[in-house]
Amino acid sequence: MADPHHASDDYVRGSQEISEQESTFDAFVGLTKWGSLIISATLLLLTIWFQPGGGFIPAAISTGVLLAAGFFLLKSSPKAH
């Protein structure tokens, strides 16, 4: 029986085009980090707003601070290549 790993010389390691996989991975990472920021901001807003003694104004201020800090910390740096 032939060894399936050496049956064909069509594949050369590192020669396939991977731009679609790279763009899919970049989209997944972007959606993950920005989605996490939106979820955490929503949870913070609702927690401070509806806690006993809380209010909308302190919730909006703290959520705005979280969103501003998250935006600056999560934005992507320019690609090196």
N, C-alpha and C positions, 0 to 999 in steps of 0.2 A: 504494500500500500504506500502511496506517495505521501511525503511529508507536506502538509498544506502550507507550512511556513516558507518552504523553499520551492514551491511549485511554479511560481511565476517570477520573472524578473521585471515586471511592469512597474512595481512600486519601488521607489527610491526614497529612503527615509529623509524627511525634511523637504521634499520637493512639491508637496501639494499646496494649493492655494488655500490660505486660512483666513482670508479677510472677512468672510461671512461669520465664521466662528468668533473672530475677534469682535466684530460689531455686535453680535448677539451677547457675548460676555460683557461688553461695555454697557449695553442697554440694561442687562440684568443688574449689574453693580450700581448703575445710576438709579434705577427704579428702587432698588433695595435701600440705598442710603437716603434718597429723598423721601421715599415712603416712610421710612423709620422716623425721619424728622417730622413729617406731617402727623403721624400717629402720636408721637410723644408730645407735640404741641397741642394736639386735640385733647389728650389725656390731662395735660397740665391745665389747660383752660377749664375743662369741665370739673376737675378736682378742686381747684381754687374757687371757682364760681359757686359751686353747690355745697362747699363745706360750711358747717355752722360758723357764722360770723364772716364768711367770705362775701365777695361781691364781684360784679362784672368788671369794674375798673381795675382792681388789683390783678384779676385773672388776665385781662387783656394786656396789661403792662408786662407781666411776667412772661406771657406767651410771646409777645413781641420781642422781648429780650432773648428768649430762647430761639426764636426764628432767625433773628439777626445774627446771633452767635453761630447757630448751626449753618447758616448760609455761608458765612465767611470761613468756617472750619471745613465744610464739606465740598466747597467748590473745587473743581478739578484744576490741577496745575497744567500748564501747556505740555504736550507730549514732546519727548526728546527726539523722536524719530518719525 
